């Protein structure tokens, strides 16, 4: 088969479409013939040499895919050869074929075509596990999403609105904010021109956001705490703004607030399976009903992964970028 390989860390040109050995479905795994994968920030970090796959995972980038099952490994039940699926991966989505633990498979939801389904697993599992399973967003609460026009952001807006929450977003420029509004965002903040702390406080009568989903890390830590409501929960899922910052513990105590930081890729298989099961139970009916939809900016042939990475790094897109075989 062919896959996108990374012989030496570097820029987008480091992504090389090459012939590689076929994967084999091990115990509890299925083999999926890939129809599409999606581009995530984690893939960029892996390309640059900063984010290696977890032990035992495929060395090729790609944290999600869609396709058809072509073989079942020992001990797999509930799936059949030919089933159309999408999957959460530890790696290997940028390839023609990938071995997937059966617990990380999802059926392609009703109303979504096979290629577009590749835009769902990583963002849905990330948002559901952090915003709902960890931070416990409830109806009537306010969620602040940084990077509202990203793949994560566009999904977080829709899921929060589906459960009856109010949504504030930050994004760069009026066009991206307009797309966020179309998806249901209530409070639109241009981070280039506005102070998100002041805007969130003003929109909530001084209360602040009950939950914040943050991709920036250190750069936003103190301001996120300022923007949190009493009993608020800050979920950090990215470090685009650095890894080290000072934190006023007194302010955290005064607000009785909580800060969590999680990654999805390195979690044990049983934790990933539990998240996937929760997504299938709670989110897939919303997708099937058309209340939540994948937002896809565009697609590239998989062998043009370098161009897809350039587009992602330019931050001109809204939603997900796909790679098709």
C-alpha positions in Angstrom: 0.0 0.0 0.0 1.0 3.7 0.0 1.1 6.1 2.9 2.4 9.5 3.8 5.8 9.0 5.4 8.0 11.4 7.3 11.7 10.5 6.9 13.0 13.7 8.6 11.0 16.3 10.6 10.4 19.5 8.8 8.0 21.6 6.8 5.1 20.4 4.6 7.7 19.0 2.1 8.6 16.4 4.6 5.4 14.6 3.9 6.2 12.0 1.2 3.7 9.6 -0.5 5.6 6.2 -0.5 5.1 2.5 -0.8 5.1 0.9 2.7 4.2 -2.6 4.1 0.5 -3.4 4.5 -0.8 -3.4 8.1 -2.2 -6.6 9.6 -5.2 -6.7 11.9 -4.1 -8.0 15.3 -6.2 -9.3 18.2 -9.3 -7.1 18.6 -8.5 -5.1 15.5 -10.1 -4.6 12.1 -8.4 -3.6 8.8 -10.0 -0.6 7.1 -9.5 0.4 3.5 -9.3 4.2 3.9 -11.6 6.4 1.9 -10.5 9.6 3.6 -8.6 11.0 6.5 -8.6 14.5 8.0 -5.9 17.0 8.9 -5.4 18.0 12.5 -2.9 20.2 14.4 -1.4 17.1 15.9 -0.4 16.0 12.5 1.5 19.2 12.0 3.3 18.7 15.3 4.2 15.1 14.3 5.6 16.3 11.0 7.7 18.9 12.8 9.1 16.2 15.2 7.3 17.3 18.3 4.5 14.7 18.7 5.5 11.1 18.2 2.8 8.4 17.9 2.1 6.5 21.1 3.8 3.1 21.5 2.3 0.5 19.1 0.5 3.0 16.9 1.2 3.4 13.2 4.2 5.7 12.4 2.2 7.6 9.8 0.2 10.7 10.6 -3.6 10.8 10.7 -5.8 10.6 13.8 -9.0 9.7 12.1 -10.3 8.1 8.9 -13.4 6.7 7.2 -13.6 3.7 4.9 -14.7 0.1 4.6 -13.7 -2.9 6.7 -11.7 -5.3 4.7 -10.6 -7.9 7.3 -11.4 -8.8 10.9 -8.7 -9.7 13.4 -9.1 -12.4 16.0 -11.7 -11.7 18.7 -13.7 -9.1 16.9 -17.5 -9.3 16.9 -20.2 -6.9 16.0 -18.6 -5.8 12.7 -18.4 -7.4 9.3 -16.3 -7.1 6.2 -17.7 -4.4 4.0 -19.1 -2.3 6.8 -18.7 1.5 6.2 -17.1 3.0 9.2 -15.2 6.0 10.6 -12.6 5.6 13.3 -10.5 7.3 15.9 -6.8 6.5 15.4 -3.6 6.7 17.3 -2.0 7.2 13.9 -2.0 5.9 10.3 -4.9 7.7 8.8 -2.7 9.1 6.0 -2.6 5.8 4.2 -4.6 3.5 2.0 -5.1 1.0 4.8 -5.0 1.0 8.6 -5.5 -1.4 11.5 -8.0 -0.1 14.0 -8.9 -1.4 17.5 -12.6 -2.4 17.2 -13.5 -0.2 20.2 -12.5 2.9 18.2 -14.8 2.2 15.3 -18.1 4.1 14.6 -20.6 3.4 11.9 -20.9 6.1 9.3 -23.9 8.1 10.6 -27.1 8.3 8.6 -27.1 11.3 6.3 -23.3 11.6 6.1 -21.4 10.3 3.0 -18.4 8.0 3.5 -15.7 10.6 2.7 -17.2 13.4 4.8 -17.5 11.0 7.8 -13.7 11.3 8.1 -14.2 14.8 9.5 -16.1 13.5 12.6 -14.2 11.1 14.9 -11.4 13.3 16.3 -13.4 16.5 16.8 -16.5 14.8 18.2 -14.5 12.6 20.6 -12.4 15.6 21.7 -15.3 17.9 22.2 -17.6 15.4 23.9 -14.9 14.0 26.2 -13.7 17.5 27.3 -16.8 19.7 27.3 -19.3 17.2 28.5 -17.7 14.2 30.1 -15.0 16.2 32.0 -16.2 19.8 32.2 -19.9 18.8 32.5 -21.5 21.5 30.4 -25.2 21.8 31.3 -28.2 23.3 29.6 -28.4 27.1 30.3 -24.7 27.4 30.9 -22.3 29.5 28.8 -19.4 27.9 26.9 -16.5 29.9 25.6 -14.8 28.3 22.6 -11.4 29.6 21.5 -10.8 29.1 17.8 -14.5 28.9 17.0 -14.0 28.5 13.3 -11.6 25.5 13.6 -12.7 21.9 13.2 -12.9 21.6 17.0 -14.7 24.9 17.3 -17.3 24.3 14.7 -18.2 21.0 16.4 -18.2 22.5 19.9 -20.6 25.2 18.9 -23.1 22.8 17.5 -23.0 20.3 20.3 -23.3 22.9 23.0 -26.3 24.5 21.2 -27.9 21.0 20.8 -27.9 20.5 24.6 -29.3 24.0 25.3 -26.1 26.0 26.2 -25.2 29.5 25.2 -22.0 29.8 23.2 -19.3 32.5 22.9 -16.5 32.1 20.4 -13.3 33.8 19.5 -12.1 33.9 15.9 -10.0 36.0 13.7 -12.1 38.4 11.5 -15.7 39.0 10.5 -15.9 36.2 7.9 -15.0 33.5 10.4 -17.2 34.9 13.0 -20.1 35.0 10.5 -19.6 31.2 9.9 -19.7 30.7 13.7 -22.9 32.6 13.9 -24.4 30.4 11.2 -23.6 27.4 13.3 -25.4 28.9 16.3 -22.8 30.9 18.2 -24.4 33.6 20.4 -21.5 35.8 21.4 -19.0 36.7 18.6 -15.5 38.0 19.6 -12.8 39.0 17.2 -9.7 38.2 19.2 -7.7 40.6 17.0 -9.8 43.6 17.9 -11.6 42.8 21.2 -10.7 41.6 24.7 -12.5 38.3 25.2 -12.5 38.7 29.0 -14.4 42.0 28.8 -16.8 40.7 26.0 -17.7 37.6 27.9 -18.3 39.4 31.1 -20.4 42.0 29.4 -22.5 39.4 27.6 -23.1 37.4 30.8 -23.9 40.3 33.1 -20.5 40.0 34.8 -20.8 36.3 35.6 -18.4 34.9 33.0 -18.2 31.6 31.2 -19.2 28.4 32.9 -16.9 26.3 30.7 -14.0 27.4 28.5 -12.5 25.1 25.8 -9.0 26.4 25.2 -6.5 25.6 22.5 -3.9 28.3 23.4 -2.5 27.1 26.7 0.0 29.4 28.5 -0.8 32.6 26.5 -4.5 32.6 27.6 -4.2 30.9 31.1 -4.5 34.1 33.2 -7.2 35.7 31.0 -9.2 32.5 30.9 -9.3 32.4 34.6 -10.5 36.0 34.6 -13.2 35.0 32.1 -14.4 32.0 34.2 -17.6 32.2 36.2 -17.7 31.0 39.8 -17.6 27.2 39.7 -16.3 27.5 36.2 -14.3 24.8 34.4 -11.4 25.4 32.0 -10.5 22.6 29.7 -7.1 23.0 28.0 -6.7 20.8 24.9 -4.0 22.7 23.0 -0.7 24.6 23.6 -0.5 26.9 20.6 0.3 29.7 22.9 3.0 28.0 24.9 3.4 25.5 27.8 4.4 27.6 30.8 2.6 30.4 32.6 2.0 31.8 36.1 -1.3 31.1 37.7 -3.0 33.0 40.5 -4.2 30.2 42.8 -6.0 32.7 45.0 -8.2 33.7 42.1 -8.8 30.0 41.3 -9.8 29.3 44.9 -12.0 32.4 45.0 -14.0 31.2 42.0 -14.0 27.5 43.2 -12.9 26.8 39.6 -11.3 23.8 38.0 -8.6 23.5 35.3 -8.2 20.2 33.3 -5.7 19.5 30.6 -6.1 16.4 28.4 -5.0 14.8 25.2 -6.8 12.1 23.4 -4.1 10.4 21.3 -2.1 8.9 24.2 -5.1 7.6 26.3 -5.3 3.9 27.0 -7.4 1.9 24.5 -10.1 1.3 27.1 -10.5 5.0 27.7 -10.7 5.7 24.0 -13.3 3.0 23.6 -15.4 4.5 26.4 -15.3 7.9 24.7 -16.3 6.4 21.4 -19.1 4.5 23.0 -20.4 7.7 24.6 -20.2 9.5 21.3 -22.1 6.8 19.5 -24.8 7.0 22.2 -25.2 10.7 22.6 -23.9 12.4 19.5 -24.6 10.0 16.6 -28.4 10.5 17.0 -27.9 14.3 16.7 -25.9 13.8 13.5 -28.5 11.4 12.1 -31.2 14.0 12.8 -29.2 16.7 11.1 -28.9 18.8 14.3 -25.1 18.4 14.2 -23.1 18.4 10.9 -19.5 18.0 10.0 -18.1 21.3 8.6 -15.6 20.6 5.8 -13.6 23.4 4.2 -12.3 21.3 1.4 -10.4 18.2 0.4 -7.1 17.2 -1.2 -5.8 13.9 -2.7 -3.9 12.2 0.0 -0.6 12.4 -1.9 -1.0 16.2 -1.7 -1.0 16.2 2.1 1.8 18.8 2.0 -0.6 21.4 0.4 -3.3 20.5 3.0 -0.8 21.2 5.7 0.0 24.6 4.2 -3.6 25.4 4.1 -4.1 24.4 7.7 -1.1 26.5 8.8 -2.3 29.5 6.9 -5.5 29.5 9.1 -7.6 30.6 6.2 -10.0 27.6 6.5 -13.2 27.1 8.4 -13.9 23.6 9.7 -12.0 20.5 8.6 -9.6 19.7 5.7 -9.9 16.2 4.3 -7.4 13.9 2.4 -8.9 11.4 0.0 -7.4 8.2 -1.3 
